[in-house]
Amino acid sequence: MNSLNSRYYLVGMMWVGKTSTARGLVDPALSDTPLDATVVDMDRRLVREAWLEIDAIFAQHGEPHFRKLETDLLHRLSVHPESMVIATGGGAVCSPGNMETMKDSGTVIFLDASIGLLVDRILADNESGKATRPLAKWKREEIEQSLTTRLGQRQKIYEQAHHRIFVDWKDLRTIVGEILLAVRK
């Protein structure tokens, strides 16, 4: 499959590795045949456009406003002429029509991980000082409960993706290889 004017949307829970995987898909160090595309991290783009961190957008304007900004950005990216690998926010699929927009304008890849792996990553980010979301400051049990609830709300939508890649116990090179194989079939 040629990546000319193609869009690849990575969906999945927070901390599943969407941004790292997006970068990996275009990195010649990880594949002999990387995608020829620009990487877009939707959360980072939203922060840049809003001049506010995501937590501040939620606090000052509420989740509905954030989801509207997210949906507006998704629609702009879906018609952009450039080839892109788009790391969506974990909840981007929650707004009505967003999954359909992604499926109609590109290839959607669901990065699936166990709750245990996600919790371990969140706690590791907190311990390293890299965590930027309040969730990372919670106790393990609270994080597990929150992620389980969110996944329950999103699972059926995530499963509408064109491809599902399980990431537990895999390094980035393996994940990238599995995605490239899937999208080029």
Buried (B, 14 or more C-beta within 10 A) or exposed (E): EEBEEBBBBBBBBBBBBBBBBBBBBBBEEBBEEBBEBEBBBBBBBBBEEBEBBBBEBBEEBEEEEBBEBBBEBBBEBBEBEEBBBBBBBBBBBBBEEBBEBBBEBBBBBBBBBBBEBBBBBBBEBBEEEEBEBEBBEBEEEEBBEBBEEBBEEBEEBBEBBBBBBEBEEBEBEEBBBBBBEBBEE
